[in-house]
Amino acid sequence: MTPTQKAGVWLLLSLGGLIVSARQIPPPATNTPPKEATKPGAAEGYKPMESSMTALTNAQLHMVEPGIFEIGKVRLDQRRRSVTLPAVLDKAQGLMEYFLVTTYGKTHESILKTEALPYHIHLAMLLLGAGGPGSAEFPGSPTNGVPGPVIHPSKETLPGNKVAIEVKWKTPEGEARHSAQDLIFKNDSRAIMEQGYWVYNGSLIVQNKFLAQMDGSIISLVTDPVALINNTGPGHDNDLIWEPNAASLPPANVPVEVTLTFLK
């Protein structure tokens, strides 16, 4: 069992199986110095895995209602086995390698961006039963605990849990709701992305560092073991065919919700 999975099991037990209750942490004391609004480098992204997770979960996990919990900006729905996070349109044109990254991630090649932290997404997915390896057991990954180049893209499919990804936002007429694939154009076939499935692989831990948190990579179109979620369909080994689908994108600066749901 990896450190992230151990943390998830500990957290699951402390919540009484996500059924009984969760502790709402009181606000910090007024004499606590404010955090700098910078990329979570030395402050968060580069802390040792165990201590970072403990600090983050102790500070931000609480129950909204029975079966629904929030971890930072991430909402976990136990009944639906889903995780929802806020996002916004990042790029409306150009070649893309990612569908979703953090605001400090690779925003030059991602369709959406979010302020949600990969740590929080991963904890929520672990609590719902994700079994992604969370280690270096991936094709082309850094091995033996030593950081090194990731072979990218890769023709090999990463192991993990099958998930569906849905995006929705409010419109003057009501609500727009799309699968992630609807927002992605595949220029080699001149059509939207095939309605296949995504895999939650849970990123990598190298030298006790959680790489998704460091890089801000969440949903990748081209195989990237550092990202939390990967495309497994045709073309996942090609970084020159993915573009935003202008016909289905949300307007700029309109808040959207991205929901990850486990498939049976």
N, C-alpha and C positions, 0 to 999 in steps of 0.2 A: 504493500500500500504506500502510495506516495505521500509526501508531507501535506500536499493540498487536500488529498482525500482524507488523511487523518484529521486535519483541521475541520473538514466537513462533517466527519462522523462525530467528533467532539461537540461541534455546534449543534448537530441534529439531536444528540442526547440532551444537551443543555436546554433545548427547546421542548423537550418531552415529545419528540417525534413531530414537531411542527403542529401540534394539536392543542396543547394546553394553553400556553401563553409565551410571550417574549418580553424581555425587560426593556422598558423605555429609559434610556440613559438621560439624566438631568443635564441641562446646559452647562458648559464649562464655567469655571469661576471667572469673575470679571477681570481679575489680575492676570489671566492667562494671555500671553502675547499672541497676537493674531498671526495666522499662517500667511506666508507670502503666496500671492497668486501667480505661481510660476509652474512650469512643467514639473510633474512629480518625479524629479530626479533623485537627488540625495534625500529629499524630504520624505518621499513615499516609495517611488518605484525601485529604489536601490537598497531598501532595507532587507535584512534576512527574511526569508519567506515566513517562518513561523511567527516571529515577533510582529511582522507587519500585519499578518492576518489577525492575530490576537488583538492588536490595537484597533484595527479597523472594525472588526465585528463588535468588540466591546463598546465602541463609540457610536455605532450607527444602526445596529439591528433593532427593529421594533415591530410589533404586531399592529396592523391597521384594523383588521377584523379577523374573526376566526378563519384560519386557512390562508390568510393573505398577510405577507410580511414585506417590509421594506429594508433594504440594505443600501444606504446612501441614496442614489438616484434610481436604484433598481427595485422593481416590485416583483415579488414571487407569489404565484397563485398555486397553492398546493393541489386544489381540486382539478384545475385544468392542466396541471403539470407544465406551466408556462412561466416565462420570465419576460418582463416588459421594461423597456428603458426609453428615455427621450432621445430624440435626434433632430437633425435639421439637414437640409440639402447642403452639400459641400461643393460638388462639381457637377455642372449640367452638360459638359461636353469634354471630349478628349478621351484618350486611352486610359483605362482603369485597371488596377490590379486588386482593388479592395472595394467591397460594398459598404463597409462601415469601419471607421477607425475613431480613436479619441481625438479631441481637439489638438493634442500635442503629437498625434501619430502622423502617418504618411498622408496628410491631407492633399498633397499634390496629385494623388492618384486614387482617390476614394469618392464614391458617389454621396455617401452620407457621413456625418461626423456626430459625435456625442460627447457630453461631459461625464457620462457614467464611467466608473473605473473598472477595468478588467478584473481586478481583485473581487469586486462586489458581484459582477456577473458570474464569475467562476464559483464563488461561494454559493450563490443562489442555485446554480445548476447542480452543484454537488449535493445540496440539500434535497433536490428533486430526484436524485439518483444517477446523475451523470457518472459514467465510468471511464471517461477518457484517460489514457495512460498518464498524462501530465509529466512525462519524463522524456528522455532522449531516445526513445525506442521508435524513431520515425526514420523513413528513408531520407538521406541527405541531411540529417540533423547533427548538431554538435554532439559529440560522444565522449564518454569517459569523464564527464563533468568539466570538460575543457571547452570554452567558447571557441567557435571556429565558423567558417563560412557555411551557410545553409545553401544546399543545391536548390536553386529556385529559377524557373519552375521545375516540377518533378512530374513524371508520368505515373508515379505510384500513388495510389489512393491512401489517405491517412485513415487509421482506425478510429473508432469513436461511436457516439450515439447519433442516430438519425434524428434530425430536427426539421421542422417547417419554420419559415420566416415570413411574417406578415408585417406590412407597413400600413399605417392609417393616419389620416389627418382630417381636420375639419375643413369644410368648404361652405360657401354661401348656400348651397343646396342641401347640405347635411354632412355626410362623411364619405371620404374616399378611402377605399380599402383595397389593397393589392398584395399579392405575393411578392417577395423580393425579386423573383424572376421577371415580373412584369416591368420592373424599373431598369432592367438590364438588356442592352442590345448586343447581339452577337454579329459582328460585321462580316464574318466569313460566310455565314448562312443568310445574312440580311433578314434576320428575324429576331424576336425576343428570345431570351435564354430558355432552354428547354425546362419544362416543369418537373425536374428531378428532385432530388433531396440534397440537403446539406448535412455535414457531419460535425458534431461537437467533439473536437479532439482534445480540448483543454490546454493547449499551449505546451510549453516546455519549462522545466526547472533546471537551470545550469548554475553551478556554484552557489546554490541556495538562493538564486534570483529567479523570479517569475517573469519570463521574457515578454509575455503579453502586456504586463503592466509597464514594463520598461519601454517597449516599442509602441504601445498604444494600438496594436493590431487586434481587431475583433472578428470581422467576417471577411475572408479572403476569397477572391474569384479565382486566383491562381495559387496552386498548392504552396502553402506556407505554414510549416509546423509551428511557427511562433504564434500565429493567430489562434484565437479560441475556436473559430468555426471555419470550415473549408468547403468550397464547392467540390462536388464529386462527379459532376456531369461531364459530358464531352467538352473538350477544350480547357480543362482545368490545368493543363500543362502548357498553355499558350498565353503569353502576356501581351499579345498584339491583336486580340480580337474583341475585347470587352469595352463597351462604351455605355454611357447613360442612355436610357430610352426616353428621349425628350417628350414623347407623347403621353407618358404616364408619370412623370416626375412631379413631386410636390412643388408649389411655388417657393421661391427663395424666402428665407427667414420665417417660414411657417412651421411651427412646432409639429413634429411627427412622433408617433410611437412605433417602436420596433418590438415585435413580440416573437420570442423563440418558444416553440412548443415541441415537446417530445413526441415522436411518432411511435406508434405501437409496433 
